[in-house]
Amino acid sequence: MEVHLKIIGLLFIALAWVHIIFPKYFNWKEDLKPLSLINRQMMIVHTFFIALVVFLIGLLCVVASKELINTKLGHIICLGLGVFWTCRLFIQFFVYSSALWKGKTFETAVHVVFSVLWAYSSIIFLVVALG
């Protein structure tokens, strides 16, 4: 399990860094113009904090994988992370519209890759928590 936690950690660290390109890739400068100032700024601030939390979860998995596996606190943390990423997996299928990715090669690939990542993360965290 330690190797799996370290893999997840490295993937999450990479995912956190990918957030840097979101404003440009999703054309936020233009797309967010109609929003009020508070809503524009909340998008940017929330994206930063999501990236920070994903980075810190990744860092935790890389540097404290043994503790996550071998301590009661580690199991509790993994249970919380398992529930969190399971919820994220459900959102991938039941909240985001399939119109965002169906029939689009790149978007479908991204959908599949992240579905696998959320499922893998959920399973590993829950196995560690309950193991």
Phi and psi in degrees as a GROMACS rama.xvg file:
@    title "Ramachandran Plot"
@    xaxis  label "Phi"
@    yaxis  label "Psi"
@TYPE xy
-59.3077  -42.4934  GLU-2
-62.7944  -41.4902  VAL-3
-63.032  -41.8273  HIS-4
-63.9607  -39.4041  LEU-5
-67.2386  -38.4985  LYS-6
-62.5304  -48.1676  ILE-7
-58.4264  -43.4599  ILE-8
-58.0751  -46.7263  GLY-9
-65.9603  -38.1689  LEU-10
-65.0373  -40.5262  LEU-11
-67.6775  -38.8265  PHE-12
-61.2149  -44.3216  ILE-13
-62.5334  -43.081  ALA-14
-61.4653  -39.1867  LEU-15
-60.0759  -43.1059  ALA-16
-67.2501  -30.5548  TRP-17
-63.2562  -27.0221  VAL-18
-58.0045  -22.0037  HIS-19
-59.2211  -34.4631  ILE-20
-85.5002  -7.9982  ILE-21
-54.0329  -50.4012  PHE-22
-56.4409  -42.9458  PRO-23
-74.5483  -46.3242  LYS-24
-61.1303  -41.4653  TYR-25
-92.6454  10.0293  PHE-26
54.6926  46.3105  ASN-27
-64.7837  -30.5301  TRP-28
-55.7252  -43.5217  LYS-29
-87.7165  -46.4141  GLU-30
-65.7758  -28.4771  ASP-31
-93.0623  -4.13194  LEU-32
-53.7182  -42.3891  LYS-33
-67.3871  -15.0739  PRO-34
-77.5003  157.455  LEU-35
-67.2113  161.774  SER-36
-56.1118  -43.8847  LEU-37
-63.0309  -40.7213  ILE-38
-69.307  -38.7165  ASN-39
-61.2961  -47.9655  ARG-40
-68.4075  -34.0443  GLN-41
-63.646  -38.5046  MET-42
-59.201  -45.5395  MET-43
-69.049  -47.1247  ILE-44
-65.1904  -44.7785  VAL-45
-64.8385  -37.4943  HIS-46
-62.8106  -42.3247  THR-47
-59.8734  -46.4251  PHE-48
-72.2087  -31.9157  PHE-49
-62.3844  -46.3635  ILE-50
-61.0146  -42.0817  ALA-51
-62.7555  -45.1  LEU-52
-65.2696  -43.5245  VAL-53
-60.9495  -42.2668  VAL-54
-60.3998  -46.0103  PHE-55
-67.5455  -36.5703  LEU-56
-62.3183  -43.8867  ILE-57
-60.554  -45.6759  GLY-58
-61.7268  -42.3143  LEU-59
-58.2656  -44.7969  LEU-60
-65.3953  -36.0013  CYS-61
-74.1112  -45.7887  VAL-62
-92.6401  -17.1692  VAL-63
-130.137  31.3528  ALA-64
-61.3196  -39.6937  SER-65
-62.4532  -42.4987  LYS-66
-67.023  -36.9307  GLU-67
-62.6421  -36.4601  LEU-68
-80.1731  -36.3796  ILE-69
-105.439  1.80376  ASN-70
-124.964  156.027  THR-71
-62.2251  -42.9215  LYS-72
-61.1174  -41.421  LEU-73
-58.9843  -42.0788  GLY-74
-65.1207  -39.0457  HIS-75
-65.5881  -44.1402  ILE-76
-60.2857  -44.9501  ILE-77
-65.182  -35.3274  CYS-78
-62.2272  -46.3025  LEU-79
-61.1599  -43.1017  GLY-80
-68.1164  -36.3997  LEU-81
-63.2539  -43.9302  GLY-82
-64.4355  -44.4955  VAL-83
-57.949  -52.2358  PHE-84
-72.7124  -25.3404  TRP-85
-67.5129  -41.8942  THR-86
-60.5518  -41.6058  CYS-87
-63.4783  -37.0347  ARG-88
-62.8599  -44.2794  LEU-89
-62.9665  -38.8985  PHE-90
-61.8095  -37.394  ILE-91
-55.4621  -35.8587  GLN-92
-101.182  -28.8322  PHE-93
-113.757  -5.12505  PHE-94
-113.966  -52.5656  VAL-95
-67.7742  133.033  TYR-96
-71.1071  138.57  SER-97
-66.4432  -15.7174  SER-98
-63.4147  -20.2596  ALA-99
-71.6464  -22.7673  LEU-100
-130.765  -26.4788  TRP-101
-60.0689  131.528  LYS-102
78.6736  5.21518  GLY-103
-120.353  116.168  LYS-104
-58.1322  -54.33  THR-105
-64.2131  -46.4627  PHE-106
-65.2555  -35.8084  GLU-107
-66.1184  -41.7146  THR-108
-61.5764  -43.7017  ALA-109
-62.5758  -43.5155  VAL-110
-57.8662  -46.4558  HIS-111
-66.5231  -46.6313  VAL-112
-59.6327  -45.6195  VAL-113
-73.2914  -31.1448  PHE-114
-61.869  -43.7161  SER-115
-65.1056  -42.9651  VAL-116
-61.8546  -45.6879  LEU-117
-65.5421  -40.3921  TRP-118
-65.595  -47.5899  ALA-119
-58.5074  -47.4647  TYR-120
-61.8153  -45.7069  SER-121
-58.5216  -48.8398  SER-122
-63.302  -48.0046  ILE-123
-62.7481  -47.4407  ILE-124
-62.3043  -41.7168  PHE-125
-69.9496  -37.2732  LEU-126
-63.5402  -43.7337  VAL-127
-63.0399  -44.4902  VAL-128
-62.9775  -40.1455  ALA-129
-94.7856  -7.08116  LEU-130
